[in-house]
């Protein structure tokens, strides 16, 4: 049915398709496609602006009814896992964690109280990452999801913790330099903003808060893509 030349050509194509070289880009350049895994770690800043209320008039500085805040230098980490459904576009699930190790609660009066534990802030949700040039390292990203912040208080006579949960959004920009066929290393800058609400109860006293949380970070990132 096939000529000798046709059979030879088909055999050559089959051998090429089964060879390891066939799994690389046939044009010889690297491309951001397929499975996506990003791990990042770095430092930044974290700020929590609180507006609080309580059901009685005394007994708690953490829910004093005045504006209070927690802010400082933080440690940042990221884990993102996803895929590339369209060229240049990544869809992933992203977990962001920020830790403020030496946290203090500053009241509107100017008083400051050390918190009983580090302040933790986390974001979990779907994100997108866009590579305008599929073989280049520049990328921008965004996402929305669930955000939560919590810290312990040990000088308050009524409540043990502050914080709450709500909705957050994130933006990122970075560059990944190729170090292998699928691996890159680079830097990523990321901002996160969230609105959270929380409630604590002690005996007959209820404390509520409505917070604005913002963080900015710069991190070293490792990408398999």
Secondary structure, 3 states (H helix, E strand, C coil): CCCHHHHHHHHHHHHHHHCHHHHCCCCCCCCCCCCEEEEEEEEEEEEEEEEEEECCCCCCCCCCCCEEEEEEEEEEEEEEEEEEEECCEEEEEEEEEEEECCCEEEECCCCEEECCCCEEEEEEEEEEEECCCCCCCEEEEEEEEEEEEEEECCCCCCCCEEEEEEEEEEEEEEEEEECCCCEEEEEEEEEEEEEEEEEEEECCEEEEEEEEEEEEEEEEEEEEC
